[in-house]
Amino acid sequence: MHLALPPAQLLSLADTYGLPLFVYDGGTITRQIESLMHALDVPSLQIHYACKALNTIGVIKHIHKYGCGIDTVSPGEIMIALQAGVPASSISFTPSGVLTEEYAFAISKGVHVHVDQFHVLDWLDTHYPGLEITLRFNPAIQAGGHSKLQVGSDGSKFGIMSHQVDAIKEKTQTLSLRITGVHMHLGSDIGDSGSFDQAYEYLLTIARKWSDTIERVDLGGGFKIPYHPQDHSIDMPAFGHKISKRFNRFCEEIGRPLT
Protein backbone atom coordinates (compact mmCIF):
# COMPACT_ATOMS: atom_id res chain seq x y z
CA MET A 1 0.00 0.00 0.00
CA HIS A 2 1.30 3.45 -0.94
CA LEU A 3 0.24 6.33 1.27
CA ALA A 4 0.88 9.94 0.36
CA LEU A 5 -0.27 13.08 2.14
CA PRO A 6 -1.34 16.11 0.07
CA PRO A 7 1.39 18.78 -0.17
CA ALA A 8 -0.83 21.35 1.54
CA GLN A 9 -1.25 19.08 4.55
CA LEU A 10 2.49 18.43 4.75
CA LEU A 11 3.21 22.17 4.61
CA SER A 12 0.65 22.77 7.33
CA LEU A 13 2.30 20.13 9.54
CA ALA A 14 5.70 21.71 8.89
CA ASP A 15 4.35 25.13 9.90
CA THR A 16 2.90 23.65 13.10
CA TYR A 17 5.80 21.45 14.22
CA GLY A 18 8.81 22.83 12.34
CA LEU A 19 11.43 21.02 10.28
CA PRO A 20 12.83 18.42 10.04
CA LEU A 21 9.60 16.50 10.56
CA PHE A 22 8.86 12.78 10.39
CA VAL A 23 5.20 11.72 10.10
CA TYR A 24 4.07 8.19 11.01
CA ASP A 25 0.74 6.57 10.19
CA GLY A 26 -0.92 5.51 13.44
CA GLY A 27 -3.37 3.32 11.56
CA THR A 28 -0.58 1.20 10.09
CA ILE A 29 0.97 0.75 13.54
CA THR A 30 -2.39 -0.27 15.00
CA ARG A 31 -2.99 -2.81 12.22
CA GLN A 32 0.39 -4.43 12.86
CA ILE A 33 -0.39 -4.76 16.57
CA GLU A 34 -3.81 -6.22 15.86
CA SER A 35 -2.38 -8.73 13.38
CA LEU A 36 -0.10 -10.10 16.10
CA MET A 37 -2.83 -10.17 18.74
CA HIS A 38 -5.28 -11.96 16.44
CA ALA A 39 -2.65 -14.48 15.30
CA LEU A 40 -1.77 -15.72 18.79
CA ASP A 41 -4.21 -17.76 20.88
CA VAL A 42 -2.54 -18.44 24.24
CA PRO A 43 -3.67 -18.27 27.90
CA SER A 44 -1.99 -14.91 28.52
CA LEU A 45 -0.44 -12.79 25.77
CA GLN A 46 1.96 -9.89 26.29
CA ILE A 47 3.45 -8.06 23.32
CA HIS A 48 6.43 -5.81 24.02
CA TYR A 49 7.64 -3.29 21.46
CA ALA A 50 11.44 -3.04 21.22
CA CYS A 51 11.64 0.72 21.28
CA LYS A 52 15.22 0.85 20.00
CA ALA A 53 13.50 0.66 16.60
CA LEU A 54 11.85 4.05 17.16
CA ASN A 55 11.50 5.61 20.58
CA THR A 56 9.61 8.85 20.16
CA ILE A 57 7.14 9.56 22.95
CA GLY A 58 4.22 9.87 20.54
CA VAL A 59 4.84 6.48 18.94
CA ILE A 60 5.35 4.77 22.30
CA LYS A 61 2.14 6.32 23.65
CA HIS A 62 0.23 5.03 20.65
CA ILE A 63 1.67 1.52 20.92
CA HIS A 64 0.97 1.31 24.65
CA LYS A 65 -2.56 2.59 24.11
CA TYR A 66 -3.26 -0.54 22.08
CA GLY A 67 -2.13 -2.92 24.80
CA CYS A 68 1.60 -3.33 24.30
CA GLY A 69 4.43 -3.13 26.80
CA ILE A 70 7.83 -1.63 25.95
CA ASP A 71 11.20 -3.38 25.82
CA THR A 72 14.25 -1.17 26.48
CA VAL A 73 18.04 -1.47 26.29
CA SER A 74 19.18 1.66 28.13
CA PRO A 75 18.24 4.00 31.00
CA GLY A 76 17.39 6.63 28.40
CA GLU A 77 14.81 4.38 26.77
CA ILE A 78 13.35 3.53 30.18
CA MET A 79 12.88 7.24 30.91
CA ILE A 80 11.25 7.84 27.51
CA ALA A 81 8.80 4.98 28.12
CA LEU A 82 7.95 6.28 31.58
CA GLN A 83 7.48 9.81 30.21
CA ALA A 84 5.13 8.35 27.59
CA GLY A 85 2.93 7.07 30.42
CA VAL A 86 3.93 3.40 30.30
CA PRO A 87 3.88 1.92 33.83
CA ALA A 88 7.09 0.28 35.02
CA SER A 89 5.27 -3.04 35.25
CA SER A 90 4.88 -2.95 31.45
CA ILE A 91 8.54 -2.17 30.74
CA SER A 92 11.36 -4.71 30.37
CA PHE A 93 15.10 -4.06 30.27
CA THR A 94 17.10 -6.30 27.92
CA PRO A 95 20.69 -5.02 27.71
CA SER A 96 23.91 -6.85 26.88
CA GLY A 97 27.34 -5.97 28.21
CA VAL A 98 26.27 -2.87 30.16
CA LEU A 99 27.48 -1.51 33.47
CA THR A 100 25.77 -2.82 36.60
CA GLU A 101 24.72 0.77 37.31
CA GLU A 102 22.29 0.49 34.42
CA TYR A 103 20.69 -2.57 35.99
CA ALA A 104 20.47 -0.67 39.27
CA PHE A 105 18.72 2.19 37.50
CA ALA A 106 16.16 -0.14 35.87
CA ILE A 107 15.45 -1.93 39.16
CA SER A 108 15.09 1.39 41.00
CA LYS A 109 12.30 2.28 38.56
CA GLY A 110 10.53 -1.04 39.09
CA VAL A 111 11.44 -2.42 35.64
CA HIS A 112 11.85 -6.18 35.08
CA VAL A 113 15.39 -7.07 33.92
CA HIS A 114 16.72 -9.69 31.51
CA VAL A 115 20.20 -11.13 32.17
CA ASP A 116 22.67 -13.00 29.96
CA GLN A 117 25.97 -12.79 31.88
CA PHE A 118 27.27 -14.78 34.86
CA HIS A 119 28.85 -11.87 36.72
CA VAL A 120 25.60 -9.90 36.55
CA LEU A 121 23.80 -12.76 38.31
CA ASP A 122 26.35 -12.62 41.14
CA TRP A 123 26.01 -8.85 41.40
CA LEU A 124 22.21 -8.95 41.42
CA ASP A 125 22.17 -11.69 44.04
CA THR A 126 24.42 -9.60 46.28
CA HIS A 127 22.56 -6.32 45.90
CA TYR A 128 18.97 -7.48 45.21
CA PRO A 129 18.48 -10.89 46.86
CA GLY A 130 15.28 -12.63 45.82
CA LEU A 131 14.83 -10.49 42.69
CA GLU A 132 12.67 -11.94 39.91
CA ILE A 133 14.55 -11.98 36.59
CA THR A 134 14.40 -13.37 33.06
CA LEU A 135 17.35 -15.22 31.51
CA ARG A 136 18.23 -14.55 27.87
CA PHE A 137 19.51 -17.49 25.81
CA ASN A 138 21.21 -17.76 22.43
CA PRO A 139 19.70 -20.58 20.32
CA ALA A 140 22.69 -20.59 17.91
CA ILE A 141 20.41 -20.36 14.87
CA GLN A 142 21.31 -18.19 11.91
CA ALA A 143 18.28 -16.15 10.91
CA GLY A 144 17.77 -12.59 9.72
CA GLY A 145 17.95 -10.38 6.68
CA HIS A 146 21.67 -9.63 7.09
CA SER A 147 24.60 -11.12 9.01
CA LYS A 148 24.70 -8.02 11.23
CA LEU A 149 21.07 -8.66 12.22
CA GLN A 150 21.54 -12.32 13.18
CA VAL A 151 21.94 -11.78 16.92
CA GLY A 152 20.77 -15.31 17.81
CA SER A 153 23.48 -17.02 15.77
CA ASP A 154 26.37 -19.06 17.14
CA GLY A 155 29.16 -16.77 18.33
CA SER A 156 26.94 -13.73 18.86
CA LYS A 157 27.49 -11.87 22.11
CA PHE A 158 23.76 -11.82 22.84
CA GLY A 159 22.41 -14.44 25.22
CA ILE A 160 23.65 -17.40 27.23
CA MET A 161 25.30 -19.93 24.89
CA SER A 162 24.11 -23.53 24.60
CA HIS A 163 27.30 -24.89 26.21
CA GLN A 164 26.65 -22.65 29.24
CA VAL A 165 23.09 -23.80 29.97
CA ASP A 166 23.96 -26.54 32.48
CA ALA A 167 26.38 -24.23 34.27
CA ILE A 168 23.82 -21.42 34.48
CA LYS A 169 21.25 -23.85 35.87
CA GLU A 170 23.68 -25.01 38.56
CA LYS A 171 24.59 -21.44 39.38
CA THR A 172 21.00 -20.24 39.79
CA GLN A 173 20.40 -23.09 42.23
CA THR A 174 22.96 -21.49 44.56
CA LEU A 175 21.49 -17.98 44.31
CA SER A 176 18.44 -16.34 45.85
CA LEU A 177 17.36 -14.89 42.49
CA ARG A 178 14.04 -16.17 41.18
CA ILE A 179 14.01 -17.17 37.50
CA THR A 180 10.54 -16.25 36.25
CA GLY A 181 11.19 -16.06 32.52
CA VAL A 182 13.32 -17.25 29.60
CA HIS A 183 13.95 -15.14 26.53
CA MET A 184 15.62 -15.23 23.14
CA HIS A 185 15.88 -12.96 20.12
CA LEU A 186 16.90 -14.47 16.78
CA GLY A 187 17.42 -11.24 14.87
CA SER A 188 15.57 -8.93 12.51
CA ASP A 189 13.96 -9.15 9.09
CA ILE A 190 13.38 -12.91 9.46
CA GLY A 191 11.30 -14.23 6.57
CA ASP A 192 11.55 -17.96 7.30
CA SER A 193 9.16 -19.13 10.01
CA GLY A 194 11.05 -22.43 10.16
CA SER A 195 13.86 -20.65 11.99
CA PHE A 196 11.43 -19.74 14.75
CA ASP A 197 10.11 -23.32 14.96
CA GLN A 198 13.58 -24.66 15.68
CA ALA A 199 14.50 -21.87 18.10
CA TYR A 200 11.16 -22.10 19.91
CA GLU A 201 11.63 -25.80 20.61
CA TYR A 202 15.06 -24.99 22.00
CA LEU A 203 13.66 -22.27 24.27
CA LEU A 204 10.89 -24.51 25.58
CA THR A 205 13.50 -27.16 26.40
CA ILE A 206 15.38 -24.51 28.37
CA ALA A 207 12.18 -23.39 30.09
CA ARG A 208 11.66 -26.87 31.54
CA LYS A 209 14.78 -26.44 33.64
CA TRP A 210 13.01 -23.72 35.63
CA SER A 211 9.48 -25.14 35.36
CA ASP A 212 8.86 -24.66 39.09
CA THR A 213 9.29 -20.87 38.97
CA ILE A 214 8.84 -19.83 35.35
CA GLU A 215 5.94 -17.52 34.51
CA ARG A 216 6.70 -16.38 30.96
CA VAL A 217 8.38 -17.54 27.76
CA ASP A 218 9.60 -14.67 25.56
CA LEU A 219 9.90 -15.69 21.92
CA GLY A 220 11.44 -12.41 20.79
CA GLY A 221 10.53 -10.82 17.47
CA GLY A 222 12.13 -9.81 14.22
CA PHE A 223 9.36 -10.92 11.87
CA LYS A 224 9.92 -9.77 8.31
CA ILE A 225 7.59 -7.15 6.86
CA PRO A 226 7.33 -6.22 3.16
CA TYR A 227 9.41 -3.15 2.32
CA HIS A 228 8.68 -3.28 -1.42
CA PRO A 229 5.61 -4.21 -3.52
CA GLN A 230 7.11 -7.60 -4.49
CA ASP A 231 8.57 -8.27 -1.03
CA HIS A 232 7.22 -11.07 1.18
CA SER A 233 6.49 -11.43 4.87
CA ILE A 234 5.78 -14.20 7.35
CA ASP A 235 2.23 -15.56 7.20
CA MET A 236 1.32 -14.42 10.72
CA PRO A 237 -2.06 -16.26 11.03
CA ALA A 238 -0.46 -19.59 10.07
CA PHE A 239 2.65 -18.95 12.15
CA GLY A 240 0.61 -17.79 15.15
CA HIS A 241 -1.63 -20.85 15.01
CA LYS A 242 1.37 -23.17 14.96
CA ILE A 243 3.31 -21.63 17.84
CA SER A 244 0.15 -21.09 19.91
CA LYS A 245 -0.68 -24.77 19.61
CA ARG A 246 2.86 -25.72 20.66
CA PHE A 247 2.90 -23.25 23.58
CA ASN A 248 -0.49 -24.37 24.88
CA ARG A 249 0.68 -27.97 24.82
CA PHE A 250 3.78 -26.96 26.77
CA CYS A 251 1.61 -25.28 29.41
CA GLU A 252 -0.39 -28.50 29.74
CA GLU A 253 2.83 -30.50 30.08
CA ILE A 254 4.10 -28.44 33.02
CA GLY A 255 0.65 -28.19 34.57
CA ARG A 256 -0.17 -24.49 34.53
CA PRO A 257 -0.79 -21.57 32.15
CA LEU A 258 2.12 -19.24 31.33
CA THR A 259 2.45 -15.89 29.58
C-alpha positions in Angstrom: 0.0 0.0 0.0 1.3 3.4 -0.9 0.2 6.3 1.3 0.9 9.9 0.4 -0.3 13.1 2.1 -1.3 16.1 0.1 1.4 18.8 -0.2 -0.8 21.3 1.5 -1.3 19.1 4.6 2.5 18.4 4.8 3.2 22.2 4.6 0.7 22.8 7.3 2.3 20.1 9.5 5.7 21.7 8.9 4.4 25.1 9.9 2.9 23.6 13.1 5.8 21.5 14.2 8.8 22.8 12.3 11.4 21.0 10.3 12.8 18.4 10.0 9.6 16.5 10.6 8.9 12.8 10.4 5.2 11.7 10.1 4.1 8.2 11.0 0.7 6.6 10.2 -0.9 5.5 13.4 -3.4 3.3 11.6 -0.6 1.2 10.1 1.0 0.7 13.5 -2.4 -0.3 15.0 -3.0 -2.8 12.2 0.4 -4.4 12.9 -0.4 -4.8 16.6 -3.8 -6.2 15.9 -2.4 -8.7 13.4 -0.1 -10.1 16.1 -2.8 -10.2 18.7 -5.3 -12.0 16.4 -2.7 -14.5 15.3 -1.8 -15.7 18.8 -4.2 -17.8 20.9 -2.5 -18.4 24.2 -3.7 -18.3 27.9 -2.0 -14.9 28.5 -0.4 -12.8 25.8 2.0 -9.9 26.3 3.5 -8.1 23.3 6.4 -5.8 24.0 7.6 -3.3 21.5 11.4 -3.0 21.2 11.6 0.7 21.3 15.2 0.8 20.0 13.5 0.7 16.6 11.9 4.0 17.2 11.5 5.6 20.6 9.6 8.9 20.2 7.1 9.6 23.0 4.2 9.9 20.5 4.8 6.5 18.9 5.4 4.8 22.3 2.1 6.3 23.7 0.2 5.0 20.6 1.7 1.5 20.9 1.0 1.3 24.7 -2.6 2.6 24.1 -3.3 -0.5 22.1 -2.1 -2.9 24.8 1.6 -3.3 24.3 4.4 -3.1 26.8 7.8 -1.6 26.0 11.2 -3.4 25.8 14.3 -1.2 26.5 18.0 -1.5 26.3 19.2 1.7 28.1 18.2 4.0 31.0 17.4 6.6 28.4 14.8 4.4 26.8 13.3 3.5 30.2 12.9 7.2 30.9 11.3 7.8 27.5 8.8 5.0 28.1 7.9 6.3 31.6 7.5 9.8 30.2 5.1 8.4 27.6 2.9 7.1 30.4 3.9 3.4 30.3 3.9 1.9 33.8 7.1 0.3 35.0 5.3 -3.0 35.3 4.9 -2.9 31.4 8.5 -2.2 30.7 11.4 -4.7 30.4 15.1 -4.1 30.3 17.1 -6.3 27.9 20.7 -5.0 27.7 23.9 -6.8 26.9 27.3 -6.0 28.2 26.3 -2.9 30.2 27.5 -1.5 33.5 25.8 -2.8 36.6 24.7 0.8 37.3 22.3 0.5 34.4 20.7 -2.6 36.0 20.5 -0.7 39.3 18.7 2.2 37.5 16.2 -0.1 35.9 15.4 -1.9 39.2 15.1 1.4 41.0 12.3 2.3 38.6 10.5 -1.0 39.1 11.4 -2.4 35.6 11.8 -6.2 35.1 15.4 -7.1 33.9 16.7 -9.7 31.5 20.2 -11.1 32.2 22.7 -13.0 30.0 26.0 -12.8 31.9 27.3 -14.8 34.9 28.9 -11.9 36.7 25.6 -9.9 36.6 23.8 -12.8 38.3 26.3 -12.6 41.1 26.0 -8.9 41.4 22.2 -9.0 41.4 22.2 -11.7 44.0 24.4 -9.6 46.3 22.6 -6.3 45.9 19.0 -7.5 45.2 18.5 -10.9 46.9 15.3 -12.6 45.8 14.8 -10.5 42.7 12.7 -11.9 39.9 14.5 -12.0 36.6 14.4 -13.4 33.1 17.3 -15.2 31.5 18.2 -14.6 27.9 19.5 -17.5 25.8 21.2 -17.8 22.4 19.7 -20.6 20.3 22.7 -20.6 17.9 20.4 -20.4 14.9 21.3 -18.2 11.9 18.3 -16.1 10.9 17.8 -12.6 9.7 17.9 -10.4 6.7 21.7 -9.6 7.1 24.6 -11.1 9.0 24.7 -8.0 11.2 21.1 -8.7 12.2 21.5 -12.3 13.2 21.9 -11.8 16.9 20.8 -15.3 17.8 23.5 -17.0 15.8 26.4 -19.1 17.1 29.2 -16.8 18.3 26.9 -13.7 18.9 27.5 -11.9 22.1 23.8 -11.8 22.8 22.4 -14.4 25.2 23.7 -17.4 27.2 25.3 -19.9 24.9 24.1 -23.5 24.6 27.3 -24.9 26.2 26.6 -22.7 29.2 23.1 -23.8 30.0 24.0 -26.5 32.5 26.4 -24.2 34.3 23.8 -21.4 34.5 21.3 -23.9 35.9 23.7 -25.0 38.6 24.6 -21.4 39.4 21.0 -20.2 39.8 20.4 -23.1 42.2 23.0 -21.5 44.6 21.5 -18.0 44.3 18.4 -16.3 45.8 17.4 -14.9 42.5 14.0 -16.2 41.2 14.0 -17.2 37.5 10.5 -16.3 36.3 11.2 -16.1 32.5 13.3 -17.3 29.6 13.9 -15.1 26.5 15.6 -15.2 23.1 15.9 -13.0 20.1 16.9 -14.5 16.8 17.4 -11.2 14.9 15.6 -8.9 12.5 14.0 -9.2 9.1 13.4 -12.9 9.5 11.3 -14.2 6.6 11.5 -18.0 7.3 9.2 -19.1 10.0 11.0 -22.4 10.2 13.9 -20.7 12.0 11.4 -19.7 14.7 10.1 -23.3 15.0 13.6 -24.7 15.7 14.5 -21.9 18.1 11.2 -22.1 19.9 11.6 -25.8 20.6 15.1 -25.0 22.0 13.7 -22.3 24.3 10.9 -24.5 25.6 13.5 -27.2 26.4 15.4 -24.5 28.4 12.2 -23.4 30.1 11.7 -26.9 31.5 14.8 -26.4 33.6 13.0 -23.7 35.6 9.5 -25.1 35.4 8.9 -24.7 39.1 9.3 -20.9 39.0 8.8 -19.8 35.3 5.9 -17.5 34.5 6.7 -16.4 31.0 8.4 -17.5 27.8 9.6 -14.7 25.6 9.9 -15.7 21.9 11.4 -12.4 20.8 10.5 -10.8 17.5 12.1 -9.8 14.2 9.4 -10.9 11.9 9.9 -9.8 8.3 7.6 -7.2 6.9 7.3 -6.2 3.2 9.4 -3.1 2.3 8.7 -3.3 -1.4 5.6 -4.2 -3.5 7.1 -7.6 -4.5 8.6 -8.3 -1.0 7.2 -11.1 1.2 6.5 -11.4 4.9 5.8 -14.2 7.4 2.2 -15.6 7.2 1.3 -14.4 10.7 -2.1 -16.3 11.0 -0.5 -19.6 10.1 2.6 -18.9 12.2 0.6 -17.8 15.1 -1.6 -20.8 15.0 1.4 -23.2 15.0 3.3 -21.6 17.8 0.1 -21.1 19.9 -0.7 -24.8 19.6 2.9 -25.7 20.7 2.9 -23.3 23.6 -0.5 -24.4 24.9 0.7 -28.0 24.8 3.8 -27.0 26.8 1.6 -25.3 29.4 -0.4 -28.5 29.7 2.8 -30.5 30.1 4.1 -28.4 33.0 0.7 -28.2 34.6 -0.2 -24.5 34.5 -0.8 -21.6 32.1 2.1 -19.2 31.3 2.4 -15.9 29.6 
